[in-house]
């Protein structure tokens, strides 16, 4: 049987047990599968929770909020109501969704969060605020912070310490239970959710410990059924992996993983580089399935448009990956036509080749992103611009514009750059791939102040260049250079490069129009 190329990440809570009023019906639970029937998705990866907050009828781990009587967080109360009532009615969520997936030709992989931090383990303390405060302040046994030597503000302070045998055994027991009791097609360890596993002083020893444990999980998966797979989701930055005790390339070499899912960040990054994983997979049986995010979180767009999703998907396929892992798209729920249109196209780079795309360099969203262990972003924005210092921002483009120009399919190419804290007196220089962009190509848009915005307000000037063939991007890596030549002497704040976008628009055929209202035609002329 062919191994799945397109996975769909389903967290089991936000678009499912959070959404339906108790008592949740079996048919409502089955919507998790129904919503994907007829799409290119081949495998559903369903989150089970972590060892202390599981969402199936476990006999070895703790069920979500099992002992809570009064709930200050009502949606978590609803989640507990829904899955406990389903279990009492004989509808164990994991069993129901395995059956429903298989009846509709989908594979189902169970996904465990080996690390989730202290949040879920504090459920038991909610009824006693004093105890809750102590729980937050003082690390408990088996938590990394209990060894001392780390700041209480460090993200891994309250994380499980995988140097402890009890932690590894407890999580392995959950894996073995699921494999023994449920007809899953594989198992995923989501190692990038809270990626802190060892005390910072024990990372070197921790790499060996984690590799040995991953090997045991793999052996359990294959012992249960040789056709079952182990999927591991990891940070896409290898230095970041090693900084927390993960060595995915070694796991690939040892043959203890069937598919690796490098995940760049929590937001869409079309220029994420997975080449090290692809190279390491050569000569092994391991598939590389990078996580394709759709979250943008800009002032104009929450979830990525189809043009943005195409840009990421095409760039990933161009790196020689084996498939795609559709990550966090459950945030688009309830799914509508645009969701299905995006999902339909992403497995097919040849279908997307001559379709509109927007290549966007990731930038800060509505709130600063949490600091990653080692971000896999070449030029994280925003960045301050110092007078007289040229700043370079690079991004990848997979489109073969020379090919499509020859058949008159390229409609236009637009480069957009937003600069904050700039005034009409400032002078900036822009160059693209070493060629200075002339003022004749520029349109400035004044948004130094806006009264309203689609999502939240960001101020500044947009510098918009419509690029003729001479200045168009190359297939591969492209570099924008921005230099502040003259600064308004009355302006105090630093000038900031905030956004960089490249939009490519195509025609359906030679000399074809761009819709019922073409930009070059009046509304009644077609």
Secondary structure, DSSP 8 states (H G I E B T S, - for coil): ----SEEEEE-SIIIIITTS-SS--HHHHTHHHHTTTTSS--EEEEEEEETTEESS--SSS-BTTTT-SS-SSHHHHHHHHHHHHHHHTT--HHHHHHHHHHHTT-EEEEEE-S---STGGGGGGTT-HHHHHHHHHS--TTBGGGGSSS-TTSTTTTSB-TTSHHHHHHHHHHHHHHHHHS--SEEEEETTSS---S-GGGHHHHHHHHHHHHHHHHHHHHHH-TT-EEEEEEES-HHHHHHTT--HHHHHHHT--SEEEEE--SS--TT---HHHHHHHTTSS-EEEEEE--B---SS-SB--HHHHHHHHHHHHTTT-SEEEE-SGGGG-S--HHHHHHHHHTT-HHHHTTS-EEEE--B--SS-----SS---TT-B-EEE-BT--EEEEEEE---HHHHHHTT-EEEEEEEEEEES--TT-EEEEEETTEE--GGGEEEEEESS-S--SSS---EEEEEEE--GGG---SEEEEEEEEEEE--TT--S-EEEEEEEEEEEE-SSTT--SSSS-TTS-TT--
